[in-house]
Amino acid sequence: MRVHYTLPPVRPGTPAHKWLAIHVQPDGGAWQVLDALSSTLSDTPRKVVQLLSGSPSYAVVKGLSEGVTYRARVHTENIHGWSAFSPISEPLQLPVSEVEVTGSRSREERDAELRKRAVDVDAEVVDLDAPRYPKRSKKES
């Protein structure tokens, strides 16, 4: 899920926004904060999003569950402290995947299957500087 945001304008003479905290709520549950290091939700994030010049205006949230409805809100921090929260976003329900997991294979099994399908090619060494077509002698013309 991507959470898009627009930073509030910075008034002349006031410090710029330094940090952005993105809060996500699953199906009316408790609000959790996006951990900027793992891009997953956490009750105690290790780091929130640091706002740098030229930063993208969205954050990707990973590890969400299919079929669950999520809402998001953000707030920023400068040297005066944290701002009020943004309005809560419209709900977004993640679609349920149509992929059915029927089993898993080990890395060795996958590698063996790939080796069966691999094609060995004996390549001929070609001189790339050689002329493409042999020169004709004057007699052949």
C-alpha positions as CSV (number, residue, x, y, z in Angstrom):
1,M,0.0,0.0,0.0
2,R,1.3,3.5,-0.8
3,V,0.5,6.4,1.5
4,H,0.7,9.6,-0.5
5,Y,1.0,12.9,1.4
6,T,1.5,16.6,0.8
7,L,3.5,18.5,3.3
8,P,2.0,21.7,4.7
9,P,3.6,24.9,3.5
10,V,6.5,26.3,5.5
11,R,5.9,29.9,6.6
12,P,8.8,32.3,6.0
13,G,11.0,32.5,9.1
14,T,9.8,29.1,10.5
15,P,11.8,25.9,10.5
16,A,11.2,23.3,7.8
17,H,9.6,20.0,8.6
18,K,12.1,17.4,9.6
19,W,10.2,14.1,10.3
20,L,7.0,12.6,9.1
21,A,5.1,9.8,11.0
22,I,2.7,7.7,9.0
23,H,0.0,6.0,11.1
24,V,-2.1,3.1,9.7
25,Q,-5.2,1.6,11.3
26,P,-6.4,-1.9,10.2
27,D,-10.2,-2.5,10.4
28,G,-10.8,-0.2,13.4
29,G,-7.9,-1.7,15.3
30,A,-5.2,0.2,17.1
31,W,-3.2,2.8,15.1
32,Q,0.4,1.6,14.3
33,V,3.3,3.7,13.0
34,L,5.3,2.9,9.8
35,D,8.8,1.9,10.7
36,A,11.0,3.7,8.0
37,L,13.7,1.0,8.3
38,S,11.5,-2.0,7.5
39,S,8.5,-0.3,5.8
40,T,6.3,-2.3,8.1
41,L,3.9,-1.2,10.8
42,S,5.0,-1.2,14.5
43,D,3.8,-0.2,17.9
44,T,7.3,1.1,18.6
45,P,9.0,2.1,15.4
46,R,12.8,2.4,15.3
47,K,12.7,5.3,12.9
48,V,10.1,7.5,11.2
49,V,10.4,9.0,7.8
50,Q,13.1,11.7,7.6
51,L,12.1,14.4,5.2
52,L,15.0,15.4,2.9
53,S,15.0,17.8,0.0
54,G,13.7,16.0,-3.1
55,S,12.1,13.1,-1.1
56,P,9.2,11.3,-2.7
57,S,5.8,12.4,-1.4
58,Y,4.7,8.8,-0.6
59,A,5.7,5.9,1.5
60,V,5.3,2.2,0.8
61,V,3.8,0.1,3.6
62,K,4.7,-3.6,3.4
63,G,3.4,-6.7,5.2
64,L,-0.3,-5.8,5.2
65,S,-3.0,-8.5,5.0
66,E,-5.3,-9.3,2.1
67,G,-9.0,-8.5,2.5
68,V,-8.3,-6.0,5.4
69,T,-9.4,-2.4,5.3
70,Y,-6.8,0.2,6.2
71,R,-6.9,3.9,6.9
72,A,-4.0,6.3,7.3
73,R,-3.0,9.6,8.8
74,V,0.2,11.5,9.0
75,H,1.8,14.3,11.1
76,T,5.2,16.1,10.9
77,E,7.8,17.4,13.3
78,N,10.0,20.4,13.3
79,I,12.0,22.0,16.1
80,H,8.8,23.1,17.8
81,G,7.4,19.6,18.1
82,W,4.8,17.4,16.4
83,S,1.9,18.8,14.4
84,A,-1.7,17.8,14.7
85,F,-2.7,14.7,12.7
86,S,-3.9,15.0,9.1
87,P,-7.5,14.1,8.4
88,I,-8.0,10.3,8.2
89,S,-7.8,8.9,4.7
90,E,-10.6,7.1,2.9
91,P,-10.7,3.4,3.7
92,L,-8.7,1.1,1.4
93,Q,-9.4,-2.6,1.3
94,L,-6.6,-4.7,0.0
95,P,-7.9,-7.2,-2.6
96,V,-7.7,-10.9,-1.9
97,S,-5.2,-12.6,-4.1
98,E,-6.4,-15.2,-6.5
99,V,-3.1,-17.1,-6.1
100,E,-3.5,-20.3,-4.2
101,V,-0.3,-21.6,-2.5
102,T,-0.4,-25.4,-2.8
103,G,3.1,-26.3,-1.6
104,S,6.6,-25.1,-1.4
105,R,9.9,-26.4,-2.6
106,S,13.3,-26.0,-1.2
107,R,16.0,-24.0,-3.0
108,E,17.7,-27.2,-4.0
109,E,14.5,-28.6,-5.6
110,R,14.0,-25.3,-7.6
111,D,17.6,-25.3,-8.7
112,A,17.4,-28.9,-9.9
113,E,14.2,-28.1,-11.9
114,L,15.9,-25.1,-13.5
115,R,19.0,-27.2,-14.4
116,K,16.7,-29.7,-16.2
117,R,15.3,-26.9,-18.3
118,A,18.6,-25.2,-18.9
119,V,20.2,-25.4,-22.3
120,D,23.9,-25.8,-22.7
121,V,25.3,-24.0,-25.7
122,D,28.8,-24.5,-27.0
123,A,29.7,-21.1,-28.3
124,E,32.1,-20.6,-31.2
125,V,34.8,-18.1,-30.6
126,V,34.3,-15.3,-33.1
127,D,36.8,-12.6,-33.9
128,L,34.6,-9.4,-33.9
129,D,37.3,-7.5,-35.8
130,A,37.4,-9.9,-38.7
131,P,35.5,-8.9,-41.9
132,R,32.0,-10.3,-42.0
133,Y,32.3,-11.7,-45.5
134,P,35.4,-13.1,-47.1
135,K,36.9,-10.9,-49.7
136,R,36.3,-12.1,-53.3
137,S,39.2,-12.4,-55.5
138,K,39.1,-10.6,-58.9
139,K,39.0,-14.0,-60.6
140,E,35.6,-14.9,-58.9
141,S,33.9,-11.7,-60.2
